[in-house]
Amino acid sequence: MSTKQLLAEIDRGINALQKARALCLKGEAVAPKAKATAAKTAKVTKAPAKKAAKGGMSDEGRARIAAAQQKRWAKVKREKKKAAKAASSAM
């Protein structure tokens, strides 16, 4: 394909796109039959509604985790107090 042929093909493509854009702006881009077909297709391919996702963790499980975390933080605080007390008595 020569350069002139390639440029002519590109120009035809540009013209086709400009026409399609003009039709879209006028609201006439889709023929009435195509609109009906698109609506039917959309109804057929419509995905079923998803169920709401459940939490996956029971209240008892959540309470056990919270208690364990509180226990860990209490241990850290105790160790901090011990270190602060040891540092202040060492001075």
One Martini backbone bead per residue (centre of mass of N, CA, C, O) as a GRO file, in nm:
protein
   91
    1MET     BB    1   0.097   0.037   0.024
    2SER     BB    2   0.069   0.350  -0.025
    3THR     BB    3   0.068   0.662   0.100
    4LYS     BB    4  -0.186   0.763  -0.047
    5GLN     BB    5  -0.369   0.527   0.034
    6LEU     BB    6  -0.340   0.558   0.337
    7LEU     BB    7  -0.448   0.850   0.355
    8ALA     BB    8  -0.724   0.789   0.229
    9GLU     BB    9  -0.814   0.589   0.448
   10ILE     BB   10  -0.794   0.785   0.684
   11ASP     BB   11  -0.996   0.993   0.575
   12ARG     BB   12  -1.239   0.801   0.571
   13GLY     BB   13  -1.235   0.746   0.874
   14ILE     BB   14  -1.271   1.036   0.968
   15ASN     BB   15  -1.540   1.089   0.826
   16ALA     BB   16  -1.698   0.866   0.968
   17LEU     BB   17  -1.654   0.977   1.257
   18GLN     BB   18  -1.783   1.255   1.211
   19LYS     BB   19  -2.063   1.150   1.142
   20ALA     BB   20  -2.111   0.993   1.403
   21ARG     BB   21  -2.085   1.239   1.588
   22ALA     BB   22  -2.317   1.403   1.469
   23LEU     BB   23  -2.535   1.192   1.533
   24CYS     BB   24  -2.494   1.186   1.839
   25LEU     BB   25  -2.562   1.487   1.887
   26LYS     BB   26  -2.863   1.446   1.763
   27GLY     BB   27  -2.971   1.143   1.850
   28GLU     BB   28  -2.926   0.940   1.568
   29ALA     BB   29  -2.724   0.693   1.602
   30VAL     BB   30  -2.972   0.512   1.676
   31ALA     BB   31  -3.180   0.305   1.571
   32PRO     BB   32  -3.484   0.198   1.664
   33LYS     BB   33  -3.422  -0.107   1.640
   34ALA     BB   34  -3.160  -0.100   1.804
   35LYS     BB   35  -3.281  -0.006   2.067
   36ALA     BB   36  -3.463  -0.252   2.116
   37THR     BB   37  -3.239  -0.460   2.108
   38ALA     BB   38  -3.071  -0.344   2.338
   39ALA     BB   39  -3.290  -0.376   2.553
   40LYS     BB   40  -3.321  -0.682   2.533
   41THR     BB   41  -3.026  -0.754   2.589
   42ALA     BB   42  -3.009  -0.623   2.867
   43LYS     BB   43  -3.221  -0.808   2.999
   44VAL     BB   44  -3.079  -1.080   2.945
   45THR     BB   45  -2.777  -0.983   3.065
   46LYS     BB   46  -2.866  -0.937   3.338
   47ALA     BB   47  -2.766  -0.932   3.646
   48PRO     BB   48  -2.801  -1.044   3.939
   49ALA     BB   49  -2.859  -0.965   4.242
   50LYS     BB   50  -2.676  -0.899   4.509
   51LYS     BB   51  -2.591  -0.999   4.803
   52ALA     BB   52  -2.529  -0.920   5.104
   53ALA     BB   53  -2.262  -0.900   5.286
   54LYS     BB   54  -2.129  -1.067   5.537
   55GLY     BB   55  -1.923  -1.052   5.807
   56GLY     BB   56  -1.806  -1.351   5.932
   57MET     BB   57  -1.842  -1.255   6.239
   58SER     BB   58  -1.895  -1.308   6.548
   59ASP     BB   59  -1.951  -1.174   6.850
   60GLU     BB   60  -1.769  -1.367   7.006
   61GLY     BB   61  -1.516  -1.337   6.832
   62ARG     BB   62  -1.487  -1.033   6.867
   63ALA     BB   63  -1.456  -1.044   7.178
   64ARG     BB   64  -1.200  -1.218   7.187
   65ILE     BB   65  -1.021  -1.024   7.031
   66ALA     BB   66  -1.054  -0.779   7.217
   67ALA     BB   67  -0.944  -0.915   7.473
   68ALA     BB   68  -0.664  -0.985   7.363
   69GLN     BB   69  -0.581  -0.693   7.297
   70GLN     BB   70  -0.608  -0.579   7.582
   71LYS     BB   71  -0.397  -0.769   7.704
   72ARG     BB   72  -0.157  -0.672   7.534
   73TRP     BB   73  -0.168  -0.371   7.619
   74ALA     BB   74  -0.135  -0.420   7.921
   75LYS     BB   75   0.146  -0.542   7.900
   76VAL     BB   76   0.285  -0.296   7.773
   77LYS     BB   77   0.218  -0.098   8.004
   78ARG     BB   78   0.361  -0.251   8.227
   79GLU     BB   79   0.644  -0.242   8.099
   80LYS     BB   80   0.664   0.067   8.094
   81LYS     BB   81   0.637   0.112   8.397
   82LYS     BB   82   0.882  -0.056   8.477
   83ALA     BB   83   1.091   0.106   8.314
   84ALA     BB   84   1.033   0.382   8.447
   85LYS     BB   85   1.086   0.292   8.739
   86ALA     BB   86   1.378   0.194   8.694
   87ALA     BB   87   1.488   0.464   8.584
   88SER     BB   88   1.413   0.643   8.835
   89SER     BB   89   1.573   0.463   9.051
   90ALA     BB   90   1.861   0.487   8.908
   91MET     BB   91   1.900   0.806   8.964
   0.00000   0.00000   0.00000
